[in-house]
Amino acid sequence: MTNNILLIDDDPDDHEIFEFALGIAYPTAICEHSYNCQDAVDKIRQKLSPLPENIFLDVNMPTMELPKCLFAINEALGANHADIVILTGFSTADLPNFNAFGVVKVISKPSTIELLAEEIQEVVGHRVSA
């Protein structure tokens, strides 16, 4: 089964790391990349085909704060649903609860690609088996 993923992160290096980890976790996954929230929202509104089933979002993004970004993503998705995962360099205990915005998990960016692959597999695997 193919899984459609959208990664939103302003750091190009993090995109490369994520793509490599995703290749380990789910080689058949299709990953669309956005470097800011507004670009991601525009892609979703333009009916990015296929729409993402999982969205991985860096917590520290320029131009749009996280709550506003989450609201805009959900508004753009409309009746569609995507599991949203927050990626952060901070301690997960330092972040507020964003479950109301569709956030299913907060991941502290792991120190290795293999650990990130395990985190991705856990989140995406939940969706694939559902």
Secondary structure, 3 states (H helix, E strand, C coil): CCCEEEEECCCHHHHHHHHHHHHHHCCCCEEEEECCHHHHHHHHHCCCCCCCCEEEEECCCCCCCHHHHHHHHHHHHCCCCCEEEEEECCCHHHCCCCHHHCEEEEEECCCCHHHHHHHHHHHHHHHHHC
